[in-house]
């Protein structure tokens, strides 16, 4: 057996042992919240490209699922009365645009 093979095996065993306790936390990505500018950009792009075209939207630097989830959340938010909304406030004009775009592309 060559001397470096034992070193590689030892390194792999150590990474597996260390990874067993923290692999799930290191593999999960933290989601950063969308800023108002990100939301405006998403609405602008969907206005021009349509819904369900999130795979070609690369400018927000988030994954397909995050864009889809955010759009669906925005559409759902348009239905909720302003007084009952939780979290970061989204401008009503932006939500009005979301509603119009969703109706147009549906």
KENUKOL-265548 format. One line per field, with one value per residue: x, y, z of N, C-alpha, C in turn. Coordinates in steps of 0.001 Angstrom, whole numbers, plus 524288, in hexadecimal, padded with zeros to 5 digits. Layout:
N
n.u	[X | ...]
n.v	[Y | ...]
n.w	[Z | ...]
ca.u	[X | ...]
ca.v	[Y | ...]
ca.w	[Z | ...]
c.u	[X | ...]
c.v	[Y | ...]
c.w	[Z | ...]
! end
This chain:
106
n.u	[80347 | 8020A | 807C7 | 801C3 | 7F796 | 7F37E | 7F309 | 7EB8F | 7E2D6 | 7E1DF | 7DFA0 | 7D5FC | 7CFEC | 7D028 | 7CADD | 7C126 | 7BE27 | 7BE13 | 7B6D3 | 7ADCF | 7A8FD | 7A767 | 7A486 | 79A7E | 797CD | 79F83 | 79D6D | 793EC | 78EC0 | 78E7A | 78381 | 78290 | 77B5D | 7727E | 774B7 | 76E01 | 770D8 | 77409 | 76A67 | 764E1 | 76ABC | 768D7 | 75DFD | 75DE5 | 7634A | 75CB8 | 7540B | 75765 | 75B05 | 7544C | 74D6C | 752A0 | 75C18 | 76527 | 76E72 | 774D7 | 77717 | 78135 | 78541 | 78324 | 788FA | 785E0 | 78040 | 777C7 | 76F16 | 76E63 | 76BAB | 76212 | 75C6A | 75C93 | 756FA | 74D1B | 74AD0 | 74A27 | 7414B | 739D2 | 73A3A | 7355F | 72AFF | 72958 | 724AF | 729FD | 72B62 | 72C7A | 73594 | 7423A | 74FC3 | 7599D | 75609 | 74FBC | 74F02 | 74294 | 740A1 | 7477C | 7435A | 739CA | 73D08 | 740DF | 73798 | 73243 | 7393C | 73936 | 72ECD | 72EA6 | 73613 | 731D7]
n.v	[7FB6A | 8089E | 81403 | 81D50 | 81A29 | 81682 | 81FEB | 82551 | 81EF0 | 82027 | 82AEA | 82B22 | 824F0 | 82B5F | 83436 | 82FFE | 82D0B | 836E3 | 83BC1 | 83663 | 83AAB | 84502 | 8458C | 846C2 | 850EA | 85696 | 854A1 | 8592C | 8648D | 871C2 | 879BE | 885EB | 89143 | 8972B | 8A386 | 8AFDC | 8B3EC | 8AAB8 | 8A5B1 | 8ACA4 | 8AB74 | 8A0E3 | 8A143 | 8A7F8 | 8A1E2 | 8991D | 89E21 | 8A01D | 89666 | 88EB9 | 88573 | 879F3 | 8797A | 8797D | 87454 | 8790A | 8825A | 88861 | 890A1 | 892CE | 88CAF | 8840F | 87771 | 86FBD | 86BA9 | 87275 | 87BD5 | 8790F | 87690 | 8806D | 88687 | 881A0 | 88384 | 88E66 | 88F8D | 88ABE | 891B4 | 89A7A | 898B4 | 89905 | 8A162 | 8AE0C | 8B075 | 8A6CA | 8A262 | 89CE1 | 89E6D | 8A3FE | 8AFFA | 8B158 | 8B9A7 | 8BEC1 | 8C16F | 8BAF4 | 8B135 | 8B23B | 8B248 | 8A80D | 8A257 | 8A53D | 8A17D | 896D6 | 89419 | 89664 | 88F31 | 885CD]
n.w	[80000 | 7FCBE | 802BF | 802AB | 8013E | 80AB1 | 8100A | 80A45 | 80BE6 | 816AF | 8172B | 81202 | 818C4 | 821AA | 81DCC | 81BF3 | 82609 | 82B0B | 824C7 | 826ED | 82F72 | 82CCF | 82295 | 81E79 | 82130 | 81C1E | 811D9 | 80FD7 | 80A58 | 80DF9 | 80D48 | 80793 | 809E9 | 800EC | 7FBBF | 7FA50 | 7F0B9 | 7EB9B | 7EB10 | 7E4A5 | 7DB9B | 7D94F | 7D75D | 7CEAB | 7C758 | 7C67C | 7C297 | 7B87B | 7B483 | 7B7C0 | 7C007 | 7C628 | 7C120 | 7C68C | 7C61F | 7BEDD | 7C307 | 7C7C2 | 7CD11 | 7D780 | 7DDD9 | 7E3A0 | 7E5B5 | 7DD2B | 7E2A7 | 7EB38 | 7E647 | 7E1CE | 7EAEE | 7EFD2 | 7E89C | 7E8FD | 7F35E | 7F330 | 7ECCD | 7F320 | 7FB76 | 7F78F | 7F925 | 803B9 | 80DA4 | 81071 | 81B1B | 81FC5 | 81C5B | 81E43 | 821B4 | 8191C | 8138F | 8077D | 7FCB9 | 7F8E3 | 7EE88 | 7E91C | 7EB93 | 7E68F | 7DC28 | 7DBC5 | 7DCB3 | 7D38B | 7CBE0 | 7CE38 | 7CC0D | 7C166 | 7BD11 | 7BFFC]
ca.u	[80000 | 80520 | 8070D | 7FDC1 | 7F260 | 7F1CD | 7F1D0 | 7E694 | 7DEBF | 7E14C | 7DCFE | 7D080 | 7CD56 | 7CF74 | 7C6CB | 7BC1C | 7BCD0 | 7BCB8 | 7B226 | 7A921 | 7A657 | 7A61F | 7A3C4 | 79562 | 797BC | 7A2F3 | 79B38 | 78F73 | 7900B | 78B1B | 78099 | 7829A | 77641 | 7724D | 7740C | 769F2 | 77304 | 773B7 | 764EA | 76398 | 76D52 | 765EB | 75904 | 75F1C | 764BC | 7580F | 750BF | 7595A | 75BEC | 75008 | 74E44 | 754E4 | 760EC | 7690B | 7736B | 7782D | 77803 | 7860A | 78747 | 78242 | 78CE6 | 78375 | 77E92 | 772A6 | 76B14 | 76DC9 | 768BB | 75CBA | 75A07 | 75BDB | 752AD | 74836 | 749E9 | 74854 | 73BE9 | 73699 | 73A39 | 731B0 | 725C3 | 72920 | 72409 | 72ECC | 72BD2 | 72D9D | 73A94 | 74692 | 754E8 | 75B42 | 751E7 | 75076 | 74BD1 | 73D9E | 7410E | 74A18 | 73F8E | 735F3 | 73F8B | 74106 | 73257 | 73129 | 73C8D | 73763 | 729F2 | 7300A | 738DB | 72F09]
ca.v	[80000 | 80D6A | 81716 | 82169 | 817D1 | 81694 | 82550 | 826A1 | 81C13 | 822BA | 82FEA | 82A08 | 82347 | 82FF9 | 8379B | 82D62 | 82D7C | 83C51 | 83D03 | 833D0 | 83E07 | 84A2A | 8457B | 848D0 | 8569F | 858F9 | 853FA | 85C9C | 869F6 | 87578 | 87D01 | 88B73 | 8935C | 89A6E | 8A913 | 8B242 | 8B438 | 8A570 | 8A4AF | 8AFC4 | 8A903 | 89C1D | 8A2CA | 8AA0C | 89D8E | 895FB | 8A144 | 89FB5 | 8910A | 88B50 | 88209 | 874C7 | 879FF | 87AD5 | 871CF | 87C79 | 88725 | 88783 | 89577 | 89359 | 8896A | 88023 | 872F5 | 86F76 | 86AC9 | 87730 | 87FA2 | 87720 | 87752 | 88600 | 88866 | 87FA4 | 88662 | 893A1 | 88F12 | 889C1 | 89668 | 89E46 | 89778 | 89A0C | 8A6ED | 8B09C | 8B049 | 8A177 | 8A098 | 89C9E | 89EC1 | 8A8CB | 8B28F | 8B1B6 | 8BDFD | 8BD33 | 8C1F2 | 8B644 | 8ACF2 | 8B30C | 8B066 | 8A252 | 8A067 | 8A60B | 89DE8 | 8917C | 89362 | 89686 | 88A7A | 8810B]
ca.w	[80000 | 7FC54 | 8078A | 8025C | 80154 | 81020 | 8115F | 807C2 | 80EB8 | 81BC8 | 81644 | 810B5 | 81D96 | 824FB | 81BA1 | 81CBB | 82B90 | 82C20 | 821C7 | 828E9 | 83333 | 82ACB | 81CEC | 81CFC | 821B7 | 8184C | 80CA9 | 80F29 | 80921 | 81094 | 8099D | 808C0 | 80892 | 7FC47 | 7FCCC | 7F709 | 7EB6E | 7E966 | 7E9CE | 7E004 | 7D722 | 7D823 | 7D4F7 | 7C97C | 7C3E0 | 7C578 | 7BF1A | 7B31E | 7B2BF | 7B947 | 7C47C | 7C520 | 7BE15 | 7CA7E | 7C4F0 | 7BBBD | 7C5FB | 7CAA7 | 7CF3C | 7DD16 | 7E077 | 7E6FD | 7E2AE | 7DAC1 | 7E69E | 7EE59 | 7E31F | 7E177 | 7F014 | 7F0D1 | 7E555 | 7EB22 | 7F83B | 7F1C1 | 7EAF0 | 7F7C2 | 7FEAC | 7F55D | 7FB10 | 8095D | 80EF4 | 81236 | 820C8 | 82183 | 81A48 | 821EF | 81F44 | 81690 | 8109E | 801D5 | 7FACF | 7F683 | 7E8D2 | 7E739 | 7EBED | 7E264 | 7D75B | 7DC1D | 7DBAA | 7CDF8 | 7C8E0 | 7CF17 | 7C91B | 7BBDB | 7BB70 | 7C19F]
c.u	[80379 | 803F0 | 802B3 | 7F841 | 7F037 | 7F043 | 7EC87 | 7E217 | 7DDBB | 7DE5D | 7D73C | 7CD87 | 7CC54 | 7CB1F | 7C16D | 7BA6D | 7BB3E | 7B797 | 7AD44 | 7A632 | 7A4A4 | 7A4FD | 79E88 | 79543 | 79B3E | 7A0C0 | 79696 | 79149 | 78C5A | 78873 | 7811A | 77D5A | 776B5 | 771A5 | 76FA1 | 76BE0 | 772DF | 76E20 | 76341 | 765F9 | 76A74 | 760C9 | 759EB | 76049 | 75FFD | 7543F | 75257 | 759CB | 75773 | 7516E | 75064 | 759B0 | 7657C | 76E5E | 776FA | 7792F | 77CD4 | 787D9 | 78680 | 785FB | 78A8D | 7816C | 77904 | 76E56 | 76A2C | 76AA5 | 76304 | 759DE | 758E2 | 7575A | 74D73 | 746DC | 747EF | 742A1 | 73845 | 7361C | 73659 | 72C32 | 7251A | 72867 | 72903 | 72F96 | 72D73 | 732D6 | 73EC3 | 74BA4 | 755E2 | 756DB | 7535B | 74CEE | 746EC | 73DD0 | 7439F | 74660 | 73B43 | 7381C | 73FBE | 73BBC | 730FD | 73440 | 73AAF | 73265 | 72B23 | 73266 | 7361B | 72B3C]
c.v	[804DB | 810ED | 81B1A | 81F2B | 817D4 | 81C02 | 826EB | 823F7 | 81EA5 | 827ED | 82F1D | 8286A | 827EA | 83381 | 83534 | 82DE9 | 83308 | 83DBC | 83A96 | 8373C | 8432A | 84A2B | 847C9 | 84EBF | 85933 | 85889 | 85794 | 86226 | 86D7C | 878D8 | 882AA | 88D9D | 896D6 | 8A017 | 8AB1D | 8B2B0 | 8AEEA | 8A430 | 8A7BB | 8AD66 | 8A403 | 89D68 | 8A4D3 | 8A59F | 89A37 | 898FC | 8A075 | 89A25 | 88D57 | 88806 | 87CD8 | 874FD | 87B47 | 87872 | 87549 | 881B5 | 8864B | 88C55 | 895F9 | 89006 | 885E8 | 87BD3 | 8735E | 86F13 | 86FAA | 87B53 | 87E12 | 877F4 | 87D10 | 8881E | 8869D | 88259 | 88BE2 | 89378 | 88E22 | 88E95 | 89A70 | 89D75 | 8990C | 89FEA | 8A921 | 8B023 | 8AAE3 | 89F6D | 8A0C8 | 89D47 | 8A407 | 8AAF2 | 8B2ED | 8B619 | 8BC1A | 8BD9D | 8BD1A | 8B199 | 8AD75 | 8B128 | 8AA70 | 8A00F | 8A0DB | 8A22D | 89851 | 89063 | 8931B | 89151 | 88576 | 87F2C]
c.w	[80000 | 800FB | 8073A | 80273 | 806E1 | 811DF | 80F1D | 80A9A | 81403 | 81B36 | 81511 | 81599 | 82131 | 822F1 | 81C4B | 8226A | 82D05 | 82984 | 823F6 | 82CCA | 830D8 | 824F3 | 81B60 | 81D55 | 81DA2 | 812D0 | 80BB6 | 80E0F | 80C2D | 80C7B | 80B41 | 80701 | 803BF | 7FDF6 | 7F94E | 7F16A | 7E8BE | 7E7CB | 7E4F5 | 7DB1C | 7D587 | 7D56C | 7CF73 | 7C5A1 | 7C297 | 7C206 | 7B96D | 7B112 | 7B3FA | 7BDF7 | 7C295 | 7C19C | 7C1AA | 7C959 | 7C1B4 | 7BE66 | 7C95D | 7CD98 | 7D522 | 7E04E | 7E4A2 | 7E376 | 7E0A6 | 7DEDF | 7E9E6 | 7EB67 | 7E2B7 | 7E69A | 7F126 | 7ED8D | 7E789 | 7F04E | 7F723 | 7EFF6 | 7EF8E | 7FB2F | 7FCA8 | 7F778 | 800CA | 80A4F | 8116A | 81820 | 822C9 | 81F8E | 81E76 | 81EE8 | 81CC7 | 8132C | 80AD6 | 7FFEA | 7F7F0 | 7F096 | 7E66C | 7E767 | 7E7D2 | 7DD28 | 7D73F | 7DAAC | 7D5E0 | 7CAA3 | 7C97D | 7CC14 | 7C346 | 7BA0A | 7BD02 | 7BD86]
! end
